[in-house]
Amino acid sequence: MPLVVFNQKGGVGKSTITCNLAAISASQGLRTLVIDLDPQGNSSSYLLGAQAQDDQPTVAGFFEHCLSYSLRTVLPTDFIVTTPHENLHLMPSSPLLGELESKLESRHKLYKLREALQLLAAGYDRIYIDTPPALNFYTRSALIGARACLIPFDCDEFARKALYTLLDNVAEIRADHNPGLVVDGIVVNQFQPRANLPQRMVNELVAEGLPVLQPYLPSSVKIRESHEQSLPMVYLDPLHKLTQAFVSLHGVVQGLRTA
């Protein structure tokens, strides 16, 4: 079942959360796919590192085909590459996504990703989708094609204000396009338990009845090393406290999917 990681605010850890949850799925023997819809390509860099190639298939190639009238049979799997990690595959991002967006919108291709996801579901146990920090064509396509989303939250007042708008946007897509879409939960990222503001802010969200998931992901400089080496935490340092938090969060999210 496709899971979208989405927040309209940048810098909240969407790519980090996407890739680390996906890596845990793969490490547990689940055939796992990450689709990187963000033109910045952070998830692609994180999972491929030096193995990224200029001539590799990308998600932009998939969307370009959606715009063509070619009779050539093309499958979504044609745009997927392997990563250095067993069971973990990737549909990489591309800067061309920005150039294609207006064409895709004008040609009403909003449901093409959903069609692709329906085909891909037969070959993968888990599909994670990283999205741009905007409610644009690609984010809407992902939310229309998925059954659930996770919302990263970084304990910032601006992030809190944006959160309510974000939840309204998800509700609108649910009402207009995807009645089965649910918010699995809010993932608290870079949490500092000894600081008063993050603790108070999270407690207030919980008191409002919002679906704040536990555990909260602790702040750690280790994640910078993880990014630099293009190694999600479960491969870099399986026993680290942040890795264990990701593993616990993964279990919570999968429990929601099977409940």
PAZAPA-4460 file (N, C-alpha, C; in steps of 0.05 Angstrom, whole numbers, plus 32768, in hexadecimal, padded with zeros to 4 digits):
% residues 259
    n_x    n_y    n_z   ca_x   ca_y   ca_z    c_x    c_y    c_z   seq   type   mol
   8011   7FE8   8000   8000   8000   8000   8012   8019   8000     1      M     A
   800F   802B   7FEC   8021   8042   7FEB   801D   8055   8002     2      P     A
   8033   805E   800D   8033   8071   8023   8042   808A   801B     3      L     A
   8035   80A1   801C   8040   80BB   8015   804B   80C9   802D     4      V     A
   8063   80D4   802B   806E   80E5   8040   806D   8101   8035     5      V     A
   805D   8112   8044   8055   812C   8038   8055   8142   804D     6      F     A
   8060   8158   8046   805D   8171   8054   8064   8188   8042     7      N     A
   8053   819D   8042   8058   81B3   8030   806F   81C5   8039     8      Q     A
   8078   81C1   8052   808F   81CF   805D   80A9   81C0   8057     9      K     A
   80BD   81CD   804D   80D6   81C0   8048   80E7   81BD   8061    10      G     A
   80FA   81AB   8060   810D   81A7   8076   8102   8199   808E    11      G     A
   80ED   8189   808B   80E1   817B   80A2   80E8   815E   80A2    12      V     A
   80F8   8155   808F   8102   8139   8090   80F3   8126   807F    13      G     A
   80E5   812F   806A   80D5   811C   805A   80E6   8106   804E    14      K     A
   80FC   810E   8041   810D   80FB   8034   811B   80E8   8048    15      S     A
   8124   80F3   805E   8130   80E3   8072   811D   80CE   807D    16      T     A
   8105   80D6   8083   80F1   80C3   808D   80E9   80AF   8078    17      I     A
   80E5   80B8   8060   80DD   80A5   804A   80F2   8090   8047    18      T     A
   810B   8098   8044   8121   8084   803E   8127   8072   8055    19      C     A
   8125   807C   806E   812B   806B   8085   8115   8057   808A    20      N     A
   80FC   805E   8086   80E7   804B   8089   80E8   8036   8073    21      L     A
   80EE   803F   805B   80F0   802C   8044   8107   8019   8049    22      A     A
   811E   8023   8052   8135   8012   8057   812F   7FFD   806C    23      A     A
   8120   8004   8080   8118   7FF1   8095   8106   7FDB   8089    24      I     A
   80F3   7FE4   8078   80E2   7FD0   806B   80F3   7FBC   805B    25      S     A
   8106   7FC7   804B   8117   7FB6   803B   8128   7FA4   804C    26      A     A
   8132   7FAE   8062   8144   7F9E   8073   8134   7F87   8081    27      S     A
   811A   7F8A   8083   8109   7F75   808E   80FF   7F61   8079    28      Q     A
   810A   7F63   8061   8104   7F50   804C   80EC   7F57   803B    29      G     A
   80E2   7F70   803E   80CB   7F78   802E   80D5   7F86   8014    30      L     A
   80CA   7F7E   7FFE   80D1   7F8A   7FE4   80C6   7FA7   7FE4    31      R     A
   80D8   7FBA   7FE3   80D1   7FD6   7FE9   80D9   7FE9   7FD2    32      T     A
   80C7   7FFC   7FCD   80CC   8010   7FB8   80C9   802C   7FC4    33      L     A
   80DC   803E   7FBD   80DA   805A   7FC3   80D6   8069   7FA8    34      V     A
   80C2   807B   7FA8   80BD   808C   7F90   80C3   80A8   7F99    35      I     A
   80D6   80B5   7F8C   80E0   80CF   7F93   80D4   80E4   7F80    36      D     A
   80BF   80F2   7F8A   80B2   8106   7F7A   80BC   8123   7F7E    37      L     A
   80D0   8126   7F8E   80DB   8141   7F94   80F1   8146   7F80    38      D     A
   80EF   815C   7F70   8104   8162   7F5D   8120   8166   7F6A    39      P     A
   8121   816C   7F84   813B   816E   7F91   8149   8154   7F93    40      Q     A
   813A   813E   7F93   8146   8123   7F92   8155   811A   7FAB    41      G     A
   814D   8124   7FC2   815C   811C   7FDA   815A   80FE   7FE0    42      N     A
   8142   80F3   7FDD   813F   80D6   7FE2   8150   80C6   7FCE    43      S     A
   8151   80CF   7FB5   8161   80C1   7FA1   817F   80C2   7FA8    44      S     A
   8188   80D9   7FB0   81A4   80DB   7FB8   81AA   80CA   7FD1    45      S     A
   8198   80CA   7FE4   819B   80BB   7FFD   819E   809D   7FF8    46      Y     A
   818E   8093   7FE5   818D   8076   7FE1   81A1   806D   7FCC    47      L     A
   81A9   807E   7FB9   81BB   8075   7FA4   81D8   807F   7FA8    48      L     A
   81DB   8097   7FB3   81F6   80A1   7FB7   8205   80A2   7F9E    49      G     A
   821D   8097   7F9E   822F   8098   7F87   8225   8087   7F70    50      A     A
   8212   8075   7F76   8207   8064   7F60   81F3   8072   7F4E    51      Q     A
   81EC   808A   7F55   81D9   8099   7F44   81E6   809E   7F29    52      A     A
   81D7   809B   7F13   81E2   809E   7EF8   81D0   80B1   7EE9    53      Q     A
   81DD   80C1   7ED7   81CE   80D5   7EC7   81BB   80C8   7EB4    54      D     A
   81C1   80B0   7EAB   81B0   80A3   7E97   819D   808F   7EA2    55      D     A
   819A   808F   7EBD   8188   807B   7EC9   816A   8083   7EC5    56      Q     A
   8158   8070   7EC6   813C   8077   7EC4   8134   8088   7EDC    57      P     A
   8120   8099   7ED8   8116   80AA   7EEE   80F8   80AC   7EED    58      T     A
   80EC   80B7   7F02   80CF   80BB   7F03   80C7   80D0   7EEE    59      V     A
   80D9   80E2   7EE6   80D3   80F5   7ED1   80CE   80E6   7EB6    60      A     A
   80DD   80D1   7EB2   80D9   80C1   7E9A   80BD   80B4   7E99    61      G     A
   80B4   80AC   7EB1   8098   80A1   7EB3   8084   80B7   7EAB    62      F     A
   8087   80CF   7EB6   8074   80E4   7EB0   8076   80EE   7E94    63      F     A
   808E   80EE   7E88   8091   80F5   7E6C   8081   80E1   7E5B    64      E     A
   8083   80C8   7E62   8073   80B4   7E52   8055   80B9   7E55    65      H     A
   804D   80C3   7E6C   8030   80C9   7E70   8027   80DF   7E5D    66      C     A
   803A   80F0   7E54   8033   8106   7E42   8034   80FE   7E25    67      L     A
   8040   80E6   7E1F   8044   80DF   7E03   802D   80CE   7DF9    68      S     A
   802C   80CC   7DDE   8018   80BB   7DD2   8025   80A2   7DC6    69      Y     A
   803C   809B   7DD1   804B   8084   7DC6   803B   806A   7DCA    70      S     A
   803C   8059   7DB6   802F   803F   7DB8   8042   802A   7DC6    71      L     A
   805A   8033   7DCC   806D   8021   7DD8   8064   801A   7DF5    72      R     A
   8063   8001   7DFB   805B   7FF9   7E16   8070   7FFF   7E2B    73      T     A
   8069   800F   7E3E   807B   8017   7E53   806D   8011   7E6E    74      V     A
   807C   8004   7E80   8071   7FFE   7E9A   807E   800F   7EB0    75      L     A
   8071   8014   7EC6   807D   8023   7EDC   8098   8018   7EE5    76      P     A
   809A   7FFD   7EE3   80B3   7FF0   7EEC   80CB   7FF8   7EDA    77      T     A
   80C6   8002   7EC3   80DB   800B   7EB1   80EB   8023   7EBC    78      D     A
   80E0   8031   7ED0   80EC   8049   7EDA   80F7   8045   7EF6    79      F     A
   80FA   802C   7EFE   8104   8025   7F19   8121   801B   7F17    80      I     A
   8131   8023   7F2A   814D   8019   7F2C   8151   800B   7F46    81      V     A
   8165   7FFA   7F47   816D   7FED   7F60   817E   8000   7F70    82      T     A
   817E   7FFC   7F8A   8191   800B   7F9C   81A6   7FF7   7FA6    83      T     A
   81BA   8001   7FB4   81CE   7FEE   7FBF   81C3   7FDC   7FD4    84      P     A
   81AB   7FDF   7FDC   819F   7FD1   7FF3   818B   7FBC   7FEA    85      H     A
   818D   7FA5   7FF4   817C   7F8E   7FED   815F   7F95   7FF2    86      E     A
   814D   7F8E   7FDF   8130   7F92   7FE1   8127   7FAF   7FDE    87      N     A
   813A   7FC2   7FDA   8133   7FDE   7FD9   8137   7FE9   7FBD    88      L     A
   8121   7FF1   7FB0   8122   7FFD   7F95   8119   801A   7F96    89      H     A
   811F   8028   7F80   811A   8045   7F7F   8111   804D   7F64    90      L     A
   80FC   805E   7F63   80F6   806D   7F4B   8101   8089   7F4F    91      M     A
   8119   808F   7F44   8127   80A7   7F4B   8119   80C1   7F42    92      P     A
   8120   80D6   7F4F   8117   80F1   7F47   8128   80FB   7F30    93      S     A
   8120   8113   7F26   812E   8120   7F10   8127   813E   7F11    94      S     A
   813A   8150   7F0B   8134   816C   7F09   811F   8172   7EF3    95      P     A
   811C   8160   7EE0   8108   8164   7ECB   80EB   8164   7ED5    96      L     A
   80E7   815B   7EED   80CC   815B   7EF8   80C0   8178   7EF8    97      L     A
   80D1   818B   7EFE   80C8   81A7   7EFE   80BF   81B0   7EE3    98      G     A
   80CD   81A8   7ECE   80C5   81B0   7EB3   80AC   81A2   7EAA    99      E     A
   80A7   818A   7EB4   8090   817B   7EAA   8076   8182   7EB8   100      L     A
   8078   818F   7ECF   8060   8192   7EE0   8049   81A1   7ED2   101      E     A
   804F   81B8   7EC6   8039   81C7   7EB9   802C   81B7   7EA2   102      S     A
   803C   81A8   7E93   8032   8198   7E7D   801F   8182   7E88   103      K     A
   8028   8175   7E9E   8018   8160   7EAA   7FFD   816B   7EB4   104      L     A
   7FFE   8183   7EC1   7FE6   818F   7ECB   7FD3   8196   7EB4   105      E     A
   7FDD   81A2   7E9F   7FCC   81AB   7E89   7FC0   8194   7E7A   106      S     A
   7FCD   817C   7E7B   7FC3   8165   7E6E   7FB3   8152   7E80   107      R     A
   7FAF   815B   7E99   7F9E   814D   7EAC   7FA8   8130   7EB1   108      H     A
   7FC2   812E   7EB8   7FCE   8114   7EBD   7FCF   810D   7EDB   109      K     A
   7FBD   8118   7EEA   7FBE   8116   7F07   7FBB   80F9   7F12   110      L     A
   7FAF   80E8   7F02   7FA9   80CD   7F0B   7FBD   80B8   7F00   111      Y     A
   7FD1   80C1   7EF1   7FE3   80AE   7EE5   7FF5   809F   7EFA   112      K     A
   7FFD   80AE   7F0E   800D   80A1   7F23   7FFC   808C   7F32   113      L     A
   7FE3   8091   7F37   7FD2   807E   7F44   7FD0   8064   7F34   114      R     A
   7FCE   8067   7F19   7FCD   804F   7F08   7FE7   803F   7F0A   115      E     A
   7FFD   804E   7F0B   8017   8041   7F0D   801A   8032   7F28   116      A     A
   8011   803F   7F3D   8013   8033   7F58   8002   8019   7F5A   117      L     A
   7FEC   8019   7F4D   7FDB   8001   7F4D   7FEA   7FEA   7F40   118      Q     A
   7FF9   7FEF   7F2B   8009   7FDA   7F1E   8021   7FD2   7F2F   119      L     A
   802E   7FE6   7F3B   8046   7FE0   7F4B   8040   7FD1   7F64   120      L     A
   8028   7FD4   7F6F   8020   7FC7   7F88   8023   7FA9   7F87   121      A     A
   8020   7F9E   7F6F   8022   7F81   7F6C   803F   7F77   7F71   122      A     A
   8053   7F88   7F6C   806E   7F80   7F6E   807D   7F89   7F87   123      G     A
   8070   7F99   7F98   807D   7FA4   7FAF   806C   7FA0   7FC8   124      Y     A
   807A   7F9A   7FDE   806C   7F98   7FF8   8067   7FB3   8004   125      D     A
   807A   7FC6   7FFF   8077   7FE1   800A   8080   7FF6   7FF5   126      R     A
   8071   800B   7FF3   8077   8021   7FE1   8076   803B   7FF1   127      I     A
   808C   804A   7FF1   808E   8063   7FFE   8092   8079   7FEA   128      Y     A
   8084   8090   7FED   8086   80A5   7FDA   808F   80BF   7FE8   129      I     A
   80A6   80C9   7FDF   80B0   80E3   7FE8   80A5   80F9   7FD6   130      D     A
   809C   810F   7FE2   808F   8124   7FD3   809D   813F   7FD6   131      T     A
   8098   8152   7FC3   80A3   816D   7FC6   8097   817C   7FDD   132      P     A
   80A4   8191   7FE6   8099   81A1   7FFC   8084   81B5   7FF1   133      P     A
   8070   81AB   7FE4   805B   81BC   7FD8   8044   81AA   7FD0   134      A     A
   802C   81B5   7FD1   8015   81A6   7FC8   8011   81AB   7FAA   135      L     A
   8024   819F   7F9B   8023   81A3   7F7E   8019   818A   7F70   136      N     A
   801D   8189   7F56   8012   8173   7F46   801C   8158   7F50   137      F     A
   8036   8156   7F57   8042   813D   7F5F   8038   8134   7F7A   138      Y     A
   8035   8146   7F8D   802B   813F   7FA7   800E   8137   7FA5   139      T     A
   7FFE   8145   7F96   7FE2   813E   7F92   7FE0   8122   7F85   140      R     A
   7FF0   811D   7F71   7FF0   8103   7F64   7FF6   80ED   7F78   141      S     A
   800A   80F1   7F8A   8011   80DD   7F9E   7FFA   80D9   7FB1   142      A     A
   7FEE   80EE   7FBB   7FD8   80EB   7FCE   7FBF   80DF   7FC2   143      L     A
   7FBB   80E3   7FA9   7FA5   80D7   7F9B   7FAA   80B9   7F97   144      I     A
   7FC3   80B2   7F94   7FC9   8096   7F8E   7FCF   8085   7FA7   145      G     A
   7FD2   8091   7FBE   7FD9   8083   7FD6   7FC0   807D   7FE7   146      A     A
   7FC5   806D   7FFC   7FB0   8068   800F   7FB6   8075   802A   147      R     A
   7FCE   807F   802E   7FD5   808B   8048   7FED   809E   8044   148      A     A
   7FEF   80B0   8057   8006   80C3   8057   8010   80C7   8073   149      C     A
   802A   80CD   8075   8037   80D5   808D   803F   80F2   808B   150      L     A
   803C   8101   80A1   8043   811D   80A1   805A   8122   80B4   151      I     A
   8072   8128   80AA   8088   812F   80BC   8083   814A   80C8   152      P     A
   808C   814D   80E1   8088   8166   80F1   80A0   816B   8101   153      F     A
   80AB   8184   8100   80C4   818A   810C   80C3   819D   8124   154      D     A
   80AC   819E   8131   80A9   81AD   814A   80B0   81CB   8147   155      C     A
   80A6   81D7   8132   80AB   81F3   812C   8090   8200   812A   156      D     A
   808E   8219   8133   8074   8227   8132   806A   822A   8116   157      E     A
   807C   822F   8103   8073   8231   80E7   8069   8217   80DD   158      F     A
   8077   8201   80E5   806E   81E6   80DD   8052   81E0   80E9   159      A     A
   804E   81E9   8101   8034   81E4   810E   801E   81F3   80FF   160      R     A
   8022   820C   80F7   800E   821B   80E9   8008   820D   80CE   161      K     A
   801D   8204   80C1   801A   81F7   80A7   800C   81DC   80A9   162      A     A
   800E   81D0   80C0   8003   81B5   80C4   7FE4   81B5   80C0   163      L     A
   7FD7   81C9   80CB   7FBA   81CA   80C9   7FB1   81CD   80AC   164      Y     A
   7FBF   81DE   809D   7FB9   81E1   8080   7FBE   81C7   8072   165      T     A
   7FD3   81BA   8079   7FDA   81A0   806C   7FC4   818C   8071   166      L     A
   7FBB   818A   8089   7FA5   8177   808F   7F8C   817D   807F   167      L     A
   7F86   8197   807C   7F6F   819F   806C   7F73   8197   804F   168      D     A
   7F8B   819A   8045   7F91   8192   8029   7F8D   8175   8025   169      N     A
   7F96   8165   8038   7F93   8148   8036   7F75   8141   8036   170      V     A
   7F66   814E   8047   7F49   8149   8049   7F3B   8151   802F   171      A     A
   7F45   8166   8022   7F39   816E   8008   7F3E   8159   7FF2   172      E     A
   7F57   814F   7FF2   7F5D   813A   7FDE   7F4D   8121   7FE4   173      I     A
   7F4A   811B   7FFD   7F3A   8104   8004   7F1D   8107   7FFA   174      R     A
   7F12   811F   7FFE   7EF6   8124   7FF6   7EF3   8124   7FD7   175      A     A
   7F06   812F   7FC9   7F03   8133   7FAC   7F0E   811C   7F9B   176      D     A
   7F23   810E   7FA5   7F30   80FB   7F93   7F35   80E0   7F9F   177      H     A
   7F39   80DD   7FB9   7F42   80C4   7FC4   7F35   80BF   7FE0   178      N     A
   7F1D   80B5   7FE0   7F0E   80B2   7FF9   7F1C   809F   800D   179      P     A
   7F2E   808E   8004   7F3B   807C   8016   7F55   8087   8023   180      G     A
   7F5C   809F   801C   7F75   80AB   8027   7F73   80B1   8045   181      L     A
   7F87   80A8   8054   7F88   80AE   8070   7FA3   80BA   8078   182      V     A
   7FA3   80C8   808E   7FBC   80D2   8099   7FC4   80BD   80AE   183      V     A
   7FD9   80AE   80A9   7FE2   809A   80BC   7FEC   80A8   80D5   184      D     A
   7FF8   80BF   80D2   8001   80CC   80EA   8015   80E2   80E5   185      G     A
   801B   80F1   80F9   802F   8107   80F9   8048   80FC   8106   186      I     A
   805E   80FE   80F7   8078   80F4   8101   8088   810B   810C   187      V     A
   808D   810B   8125   809C   8121   8132   80BA   811B   812D   188      V     A
   80C7   812E   8120   80E3   812A   8117   80F5   813E   8126   189      N     A
   810F   8136   8129   8123   8147   8136   8119   8150   8152   190      Q     A
   810D   813D   8161   8101   8143   817B   8117   8146   8190   191      F     A
   8115   815B   81A0   8127   8160   81B6   8117   8160   81D0   192      Q     A
   8117   8149   81DE   8105   8146   81F5   810B   8159   820C   193      P     A
   8124   8163   820E   812B   8174   8224   8124   8192   821F   194      R     A
   811C   8198   8207   8114   81B3   8200   80F6   81B7   8205   195      A     A
   80EF   81CD   8211   80D3   81D2   8219   80C0   81D5   8201   196      N     A
   80C9   81E4   81ED   80B7   81EA   81D6   80AF   81D1   81C7   197      L     A
   80C1   81BF   81BF   80B8   81A7   81B1   80A5   8196   81C2   198      P     A
   80AB   8193   81DB   809A   8182   81EC   807F   818E   81EF   199      Q     A
   807D   81A8   81F3   8063   81B5   81F6   8053   81B4   81DC   200      R     A
   8061   81B8   81C6   8053   81B9   81AC   8048   819D   81A5   201      M     A
   8057   8188   81AA   804E   816D   81A4   8037   8166   81B6   202      V     A
   8039   816D   81D0   8023   8168   81E3   8009   8176   81DA   203      N     A
   800B   818E   81D0   7FF4   819C   81C7   7FE7   818F   81AE   204      E     A
   7FF7   8185   819C   7FED   8176   8185   7FDE   815D   818D   205      L     A
   7FEA   814F   81A0   7FDD   8137   81AB   7FC3   813E   81B9   206      V     A
   7FC3   8153   81C8   7FAA   815C   81D6   7F94   8164   81C3   207      A     A
   7F9C   816D   81AB   7F88   8174   8197   7F7D   815C   8189   208      E     A
   7F87   8145   818F   7F7D   812C   8182   7F8A   8126   8168   209      G     A
   7F9F   8133   8161   7FAD   812E   8147   7FBD   8113   814A   210      L     A
   7FC0   8105   8134   7FCC   80EA   8135   7FEB   80EB   8135   211      P     A
   7FF5   80F4   814C   8012   80F6   8150   801D   80DA   8156   212      V     A
   8030   80D0   8146   803A   80B6   814A   8052   80B6   815D   213      L     A
   8055   80A0   816B   806C   809B   817C   807A   8083   8171   214      Q     A
   8095   8081   8173   80A6   8094   8181   80AC   80AD   8171   215      P     A
   80B4   80C2   817F   80BD   80DA   8172   80DA   80D5   816A   216      Y     A
   80E1   80DF   8152   80FC   80DB   8148   8110   80EE   8155   217      L     A
   8124   80E5   8163   8135   80F7   8172   8148   8106   815F   218      P     A
   8150   811D   8168   8165   812C   8159   8180   811F   815D   219      S     A
   818F   811C   8147   81A9   810F   8148   81BA   8118   8131   220      S     A
   81D4   811E   8137   81E6   8125   8122   81ED   810D   8111   221      V     A
   81E6   80F5   811A   81EC   80DD   810B   81DE   80DC   80F0   222      K     A
   81C7   80EA   80EE   81B8   80EA   80D5   81C7   80F8   80BF   223      I     A
   81D8   810C   80C7   81E8   811A   80B3   81FD   8107   80A6   224      R     A
   8208   80F6   80B7   821B   80E2   80AD   820C   80CE   809B   225      E     A
   81F4   80C7   80A2   81E3   80B6   8092   81DF   80C1   8076   226      S     A
   81D8   80DB   8076   81D4   80E8   805C   81EE   80E9   804B   227      H     A
   8204   80F0   8059   821D   80F3   804B   8226   80D9   803E   228      E     A
   8222   80C3   804C   822A   80A9   8042   8215   809B   8031   229      Q     A
   81FE   80A8   802E   81E8   809B   801F   81E1   8080   802A   230      S     A
   81DF   807F   8044   81D9   8066   8052   81C3   806C   8067   231      L     A
   81AA   8063   8062   8195   8066   8076   819F   8059   8090   232      P     A
   8194   8062   80A6   819E   805C   80C1   819F   803E   80C6   233      M     A
   818D   802F   80BC   818D   8012   80C2   81A5   8004   80B6   234      V     A
   81B1   8010   80A1   81C9   8005   8096   81E2   8012   80A2   235      Y     A
   81E0   802B   80AA   81F8   8039   80B5   81FE   8031   80D1   236      L     A
   81E9   8030   80E2   81ED   802B   80FF   81D3   801F   810A   237      D     A
   81D0   8005   8107   81B7   7FF8   810F   81AF   7FFB   812C   238      P     A
   81C3   8000   813E   81BE   8001   815A   81BA   801E   8165   239      L     A
   81BD   8031   8153   81BB   804D   815C   819F   8053   8166   240      H     A
   819C   8066   8178   8182   806C   8183   816F   8077   816E   241      K     A
   8179   8085   815A   8168   808F   8145   815F   8078   8133   242      L     A
   8171   8065   812D   8169   804E   811E   8153   803F   812C   243      T     A
   8156   803B   8146   8142   802C   8155   8127   803B   8156   244      Q     A
   8128   8056   8156   810F   8065   8154   8102   8061   8139   245      A     A
   8111   8061   8124   8106   805C   8109   80FA   8040   8108   246      F     A
   8108   802C   8113   80FD   8011   8113   80E3   8010   8122   247      V     A
   80E1   801D   8139   80C8   801D   8148   80B2   802B   8139   248      S     A
   80B9   8042   812D   80A5   8051   811D   809B   8040   8105   249      L     A
   80AE   8032   80F8   80A6   8020   80E2   8092   800C   80EC   250      H     A
   8097   8000   8103   8084   7FEC   810E   8068   7FF8   8113   251      G     A
   8068   8011   811E   804F   801E   8123   803F   8023   8109   252      V     A
   804D   802D   80F5   8040   8033   80DB   8036   8019   80CE   253      V     A
   8046   8004   80CF   803C   7FEB   80C3   8025   7FE0   80D2   254      Q     A
   8025   7FE4   80EC   800E   7FDB   80FC   7FF4   7FE9   80F5   255      G     A
   7FF7   8003   80EE   7FDF   8012   80E5   7FD5   8007   80CB   256      L     A
   7FE7   7FFE   80BA   7FDF   7FF4   809F   7FD1   7FD9   80A1   257      R     A
   7FD7   7FCA   80B6   7FCC   7FAF   80B8   7FB5   7FAD   80CC   258      T     A
   7FB0   7FC4   80DA   7F9B   7FC4   80EF   7F80   7FC1   80E2   259      A     A
***
